Amino acid sequence: MAFSSKVNGHASSSYRPVVTLGSINPHIRNVEYAVRGELSNRANEYAEALASPSSSPTNKLPFNSIVSANIGNPQQQPNLAQQPLTFWRQVAALTELPSLMDDEAVRAARIFPADAIARAREILNDVGSVGAYSHSKGASSIRKHVAQFIQQRDSSAPRAVRDAAAYSADPEHIFLTTGASGGVQLLMQVLIASPSVGIAIPIPQYPLYSATLSLYNAKTVRYELNPSDDWSLDVDALSASIQAARRDGTDVRAVVVINPGNPTGQCLSEANIADLVRFAHAQRLVLFADEVYQANIYTSARPFVSFKKVLRDFSQLESQGGKAKTDEERRIADEVELVSFHSISKGFTGECGRRGGYFELVNFDPDVLGEVYKMASVSLCPSIQGQIGIDLLVKPPAPGEPSYELYQRESQFILETLKERSTKMHKAFNQLEGVSANEAQGALYLFPAVRLPPKAVQAAQKEGKKVDEFYCLAMLDATGICVVPGSGFGKMPHERNDGGVDMFFRTTILAKETDAFIERYERFHKEFLDKYRS
Amino acid sequence: MAFSSKVNGHASSSYRPVVTLGSINPHIRNVEYAVRGELSNRANEYAEALASPSSSPTNKLPFNSIVSANIGNPQQQPNLAQQPLTFWRQVAALTELPSLMDDEAVRAARIFPADAIARAREILNDVGSVGAYSHSKGASSIRKHVAQFIQQRDSSAPRAVRDAAAYSADPEHIFLTTGASGGVQLLMQVLIASPSVGIAIPIPQYPLYSATLSLYNAKTVRYELNPSDDWSLDVDALSASIQAARRDGTDVRAVVVINPGNPTGQCLSEANIADLVRFAHAQRLVLFADEVYQANIYTSARPFVSFKKVLRDFSQLESQGGKAKTDEERRIADEVELVSFHSISKGFTGECGRRGGYFELVNFDPDVLGEVYKMASVSLCPSIQGQIGIDLLVKPPAPGEPSYELYQRESQFILETLKERSTKMHKAFNQLEGVSANEAQGALYLFPAVRLPPKAVQAAQKEGKKVDEFYCLAMLDATGICVVPGSGFGKMPHERNDGGVDMFFRTTILAKETDAFIERYERFHKEFLDKYRS
């Protein structure tokens, strides 16, 4: 029965379906996306089984909840459950139902502070209604606020020159997007002109990048981050990868940098960024700066510095990154093409479900800006609540405003909690046999290395699985904790001489019950090692 | 100065930018998107000038407001300003700020009816928080409601068989999307396996389709709707287009049908749809049914009937569309691959800014469903407020519930208003010299034909513009009314023997001040004809 597996189907004719694995776009078939793969599906099945306690499989599960440590989804219920910022949700509710602003009972009860009401009115003055399409680049008042935010952020960064105008941003070069990923996909599509185009991505990387390159049939040029130096970006290693690809005929056009790093949590130094910018200029490469974790910084020794700030500083006379500048280098500020991405999904806001992001294009040809705008128009506009999220992200309550103190308290609490959890998990990992992890300087993840014995490798082979998948599936089965194997980020297990491997996995630092998380993981890891010990 | 036009740029070096019109993806360059082109940009400029009355250009404008009749954006302020449904916004506000549900003052003031509170709780029980990512296909409870809606809609359609189970839908075959357009783009990408793949689209068409086909480098197979029969779909004409394309080596895989029609407002008869389904089966074509206007129906003589309903009816013994069925035909129900799209942006809801939509896949290979799911995962999930919009669309307040009457009153008022405006505009158009328009059976648009004299054609040529663009730009300059020329929908001006043309434009029927709209348009049209009369 050729079509016995067809959905809805009980056909016995000779009809051949049009759309089959063999006939669809082969580049879609090639896309790999590990963050939501077999592990995530199995975790969903367990969660459903736990939710209906009458069903028999539940009784066999050795845990009573699923901890989704596989995705940076801070507000997920019930085991992460980061609380939204009160000011955000007040403004959002008022824009949804503006009559609340004029309701006598609501006013009398002082449910909404004056600055939330003022902000809702300001936003509605521009967008009219959250039910209307906005300008395809995003509401113009919000893009202006983004430009002000960028200038303010960069002019108050460490070692910024005095003149704030040096860090100006143009609202017309800013596009609001459906999360940062919407912008990444759009710009990759612009850049990839033929199958010979290559884009350099870090290994390990966030799989959006490899997936998008597969989808648009571009060449993936991999460069390895340095695990023995806090996953820093080694420009020489990057250069070697790019030269090798170019020798093979690949038209390498851009370098993706994720800073702070995902999955690796490093935060690049200003000198490292300056070297990268110089390199991009010398090699004619567009810089894709994924800076969505810029607010997730856990160590004052390594503050976040934006690519835009470093780029603009090249126009200054002063030396940079410890090196003197040539006249040629001073032109870098006006020549290197840079895209910077930001998002409301991460940081201390964690508002993933609104799908809000933006990118800024720096030094891009205006005709190309026109093409990007045209493509944004085809998708009409990003969701208005996502855009409003961007407005709130870039323009939080100011000192003296009624919501200022609560906003500060809530956001500081979230950041401190994340840092505590990260430190606790990092310490616990490093006390376990065969596990070592770098401290997270930023972002929402730890990426521990795990040494596994040969018998574990053999057991994985027997099941036809990558050994890191095998380990993570075993972890899920034993603990209900769902993480992502390193191979999902392009970081494959490294074979050792003794037949064992060094493998990686990524876990978020978002689990509410950190101690229980660690306890469950530790027990699993010890039992796993005992089971497969030689 | 080679780079004098470069954004941010005052470089004088020999640096060659990486990203230029010459180097980007050529398929992006080829995309045409008329709904937001020169006309829309000029309208934006006028709107800005009107908003700052001190600036000099305003004084010269012969109108005091812009009427955006170019996009179906019902809630746009100030000239369309369709009011959102109260129930929708109550539920949305409660999901944004759940503490409102428990606030004593809010409860005492009875601001939120019990069914809005219950719905908000039900939604939050599933999604946890509007700030969290959902399942990539959309929240599971909402997809279940969509499946119930489809079954209910189809089993209560005219001439439906008695057994509601015949019209069942599977929540696992339903994907929530970022508006309908997000789904269209995703599925086109799946279908387009190589540059020889072709998709048939109606002429005139909604430019999302031609733009998406250009972007993914597929062949556009055009089939003409019949203007002299209310823009009905002539299956013979469609067949001729497809056969011609196949003779030329095009692998035609799918037919797009927009029903009710955009820009043309027709609503297909059940017999017409049945013929199309037969044809799709005989020719192995996937049916792309764009049914986003299914709630915008203005004549009881032509009710909306879904493709899914007609498809499922093929499994019945009864004759269909007036024709008896062969055994072969009865298998159609389980064999023709159908995608149906729906949206919250149109209908009487008009909630464009939330970006909510869904599609249902019928008779698709389960492996292909897996690939579609994988691709949905790369984009994480559609906005939660868009998903909530879908929940409210498919599950409105039921009789007996507190919000039922208000919801009915509001939605009926919107539909009646749309019908009134449509009728008024249709009548006015047909009274003008050289203008004729079909009545809208459905959707949000009129697509009048305009006969222009040779001198108008010559004047357009002199300015290097298409004559319909020339006419629409003149309309904007004279009246502030922004519409879209027929060529933007692929319907080119038709040259006449006398050197004149018959051209088309699309206007929405959304303008709040319909009489003023008509008056402004009439004066312009008469003056335009007088100016260019031979």
Chai-1 contact restraints between the chains, C-beta under 6 A:
chainA,res_idxA,chainB,res_idxB,connection_type,confidence,min_distance_angstrom,max_distance_angstrom,comment,restraint_id
A,S5,B,P366,contact,1.0,0.0,6.0,A-B,restraint_1
A,V7,B,F364,contact,1.0,0.0,6.0,A-B,restraint_2
A,V7,B,P366,contact,1.0,0.0,6.0,A-B,restraint_3
A,N8,B,N363,contact,1.0,0.0,6.0,A-B,restraint_4
A,G9,B,D334,contact,1.0,0.0,6.0,A-B,restraint_5
A,A11,B,R331,contact,1.0,0.0,6.0,A-B,restraint_6
A,A11,B,D334,contact,1.0,0.0,6.0,A-B,restraint_7
A,A11,B,E335,contact,1.0,0.0,6.0,A-B,restraint_8
A,S13,B,R331,contact,1.0,0.0,6.0,A-B,restraint_9
A,Y15,B,E335,contact,1.0,0.0,6.0,A-B,restraint_10
A,P17,B,D365,contact,1.0,0.0,6.0,A-B,restraint_11
A,V18,B,R253,contact,1.0,0.0,6.0,A-B,restraint_12
A,V18,B,R284,contact,1.0,0.0,6.0,A-B,restraint_13
A,V18,B,V286,contact,1.0,0.0,6.0,A-B,restraint_14
A,V18,B,E337,contact,1.0,0.0,6.0,A-B,restraint_15
A,V19,B,E337,contact,1.0,0.0,6.0,A-B,restraint_16
A,V19,B,V368,contact,1.0,0.0,6.0,A-B,restraint_17
A,T20,B,D365,contact,1.0,0.0,6.0,A-B,restraint_18
A,L21,B,D367,contact,1.0,0.0,6.0,A-B,restraint_19
A,I24,B,V190,contact,1.0,0.0,6.0,A-B,restraint_20
A,I24,B,A193,contact,1.0,0.0,6.0,A-B,restraint_21
A,N25,B,V190,contact,1.0,0.0,6.0,A-B,restraint_22
A,N25,B,I192,contact,1.0,0.0,6.0,A-B,restraint_23
A,N25,B,A193,contact,1.0,0.0,6.0,A-B,restraint_24
A,I28,B,V190,contact,1.0,0.0,6.0,A-B,restraint_25
A,I28,B,E371,contact,1.0,0.0,6.0,A-B,restraint_26
A,Y33,B,K374,contact,1.0,0.0,6.0,A-B,restraint_27
A,Y33,B,S377,contact,1.0,0.0,6.0,A-B,restraint_28
A,Y33,B,V378,contact,1.0,0.0,6.0,A-B,restraint_29
A,R36,B,S377,contact,1.0,0.0,6.0,A-B,restraint_30
A,N73,B,A132,contact,1.0,0.0,6.0,A-B,restraint_31
A,N73,B,Y133,contact,1.0,0.0,6.0,A-B,restraint_32
A,Q75,B,S129,contact,1.0,0.0,6.0,A-B,restraint_33
A,Q75,B,G131,contact,1.0,0.0,6.0,A-B,restraint_34
A,Q75,B,A132,contact,1.0,0.0,6.0,A-B,restraint_35
A,Q76,B,G128,contact,1.0,0.0,6.0,A-B,restraint_36
A,Q76,B,A132,contact,1.0,0.0,6.0,A-B,restraint_37
A,Q77,B,G128,contact,1.0,0.0,6.0,A-B,restraint_38
A,P84,B,G131,contact,1.0,0.0,6.0,A-B,restraint_39
A,R89,B,E96,contact,1.0,0.0,6.0,A-B,restraint_40
A,R89,B,L97,contact,1.0,0.0,6.0,A-B,restraint_41
A,A92,B,E96,contact,1.0,0.0,6.0,A-B,restraint_42
A,A93,B,A93,contact,1.0,0.0,6.0,A-B,restraint_43
A,A93,B,E96,contact,1.0,0.0,6.0,A-B,restraint_44
A,A93,B,L97,contact,1.0,0.0,6.0,A-B,restraint_45
A,E96,B,R89,contact,1.0,0.0,6.0,A-B,restraint_46
A,E96,B,A92,contact,1.0,0.0,6.0,A-B,restraint_47
A,E96,B,A93,contact,1.0,0.0,6.0,A-B,restraint_48
A,E96,B,E96,contact,1.0,0.0,6.0,A-B,restraint_49
A,L97,B,R89,contact,1.0,0.0,6.0,A-B,restraint_50
A,L97,B,A93,contact,1.0,0.0,6.0,A-B,restraint_51
A,A105,B,A105,contact,1.0,0.0,6.0,A-B,restraint_52
A,A105,B,A109,contact,1.0,0.0,6.0,A-B,restraint_53
A,A109,B,A105,contact,1.0,0.0,6.0,A-B,restraint_54
A,G128,B,Q76,contact,1.0,0.0,6.0,A-B,restraint_55
A,G128,B,Q77,contact,1.0,0.0,6.0,A-B,restraint_56
A,S129,B,Q75,contact,1.0,0.0,6.0,A-B,restraint_57
A,V130,B,G353,contact,1.0,0.0,6.0,A-B,restraint_58
A,G131,B,Q75,contact,1.0,0.0,6.0,A-B,restraint_59
A,G131,B,P84,contact,1.0,0.0,6.0,A-B,restraint_60
A,G131,B,E351,contact,1.0,0.0,6.0,A-B,restraint_61
A,G131,B,G353,contact,1.0,0.0,6.0,A-B,restraint_62
A,A132,B,N73,contact,1.0,0.0,6.0,A-B,restraint_63
A,A132,B,Q75,contact,1.0,0.0,6.0,A-B,restraint_64
A,A132,B,Q76,contact,1.0,0.0,6.0,A-B,restraint_65
A,A132,B,C352,contact,1.0,0.0,6.0,A-B,restraint_66
A,A132,B,G353,contact,1.0,0.0,6.0,A-B,restraint_67
A,Y133,B,N73,contact,1.0,0.0,6.0,A-B,restraint_68
A,Y133,B,C352,contact,1.0,0.0,6.0,A-B,restraint_69
A,Y133,B,G353,contact,1.0,0.0,6.0,A-B,restraint_70
A,V190,B,I24,contact,1.0,0.0,6.0,A-B,restraint_71
A,V190,B,N25,contact,1.0,0.0,6.0,A-B,restraint_72
A,V190,B,I28,contact,1.0,0.0,6.0,A-B,restraint_73
A,I192,B,N25,contact,1.0,0.0,6.0,A-B,restraint_74
A,A193,B,I24,contact,1.0,0.0,6.0,A-B,restraint_75
A,A193,B,N25,contact,1.0,0.0,6.0,A-B,restraint_76
A,A211,B,V378,contact,1.0,0.0,6.0,A-B,restraint_77
A,R253,B,V18,contact,1.0,0.0,6.0,A-B,restraint_78
A,R284,B,V18,contact,1.0,0.0,6.0,A-B,restraint_79
A,V286,B,V18,contact,1.0,0.0,6.0,A-B,restraint_80
A,R331,B,A11,contact,1.0,0.0,6.0,A-B,restraint_81
A,R331,B,S13,contact,1.0,0.0,6.0,A-B,restraint_82
A,D334,B,G9,contact,1.0,0.0,6.0,A-B,restraint_83
A,D334,B,A11,contact,1.0,0.0,6.0,A-B,restraint_84
A,E335,B,A11,contact,1.0,0.0,6.0,A-B,restraint_85
A,E335,B,Y15,contact,1.0,0.0,6.0,A-B,restraint_86
A,E337,B,V18,contact,1.0,0.0,6.0,A-B,restraint_87
A,E337,B,V19,contact,1.0,0.0,6.0,A-B,restraint_88
A,E351,B,G131,contact,1.0,0.0,6.0,A-B,restraint_89
A,C352,B,A132,contact,1.0,0.0,6.0,A-B,restraint_90
A,C352,B,Y133,contact,1.0,0.0,6.0,A-B,restraint_91
A,G353,B,V130,contact,1.0,0.0,6.0,A-B,restraint_92
A,G353,B,G131,contact,1.0,0.0,6.0,A-B,restraint_93
A,G353,B,A132,contact,1.0,0.0,6.0,A-B,restraint_94
A,G353,B,Y133,contact,1.0,0.0,6.0,A-B,restraint_95
A,G353,B,I384,contact,1.0,0.0,6.0,A-B,restraint_96
A,R355,B,S383,contact,1.0,0.0,6.0,A-B,restraint_97
A,N363,B,N8,contact,1.0,0.0,6.0,A-B,restraint_98
A,F364,B,V7,contact,1.0,0.0,6.0,A-B,restraint_99
A,D365,B,P17,contact,1.0,0.0,6.0,A-B,restraint_100
A,D365,B,T20,contact,1.0,0.0,6.0,A-B,restraint_101
A,P366,B,S5,contact,1.0,0.0,6.0,A-B,restraint_102
A,P366,B,V7,contact,1.0,0.0,6.0,A-B,restraint_103
A,D367,B,L21,contact,1.0,0.0,6.0,A-B,restraint_104
A,V368,B,V19,contact,1.0,0.0,6.0,A-B,restraint_105
A,E371,B,I28,contact,1.0,0.0,6.0,A-B,restraint_106
A,K374,B,Y33,contact,1.0,0.0,6.0,A-B,restraint_107
A,S377,B,Y33,contact,1.0,0.0,6.0,A-B,restraint_108
A,S377,B,R36,contact,1.0,0.0,6.0,A-B,restraint_109
A,V378,B,Y33,contact,1.0,0.0,6.0,A-B,restraint_110
A,V378,B,A211,contact,1.0,0.0,6.0,A-B,restraint_111
A,S383,B,R355,contact,1.0,0.0,6.0,A-B,restraint_112
A,S383,B,S383,contact,1.0,0.0,6.0,A-B,restraint_113
A,I384,B,G353,contact,1.0,0.0,6.0,A-B,restraint_114
A,Q385,B,Q385,contact,1.0,0.0,6.0,A-B,restraint_115
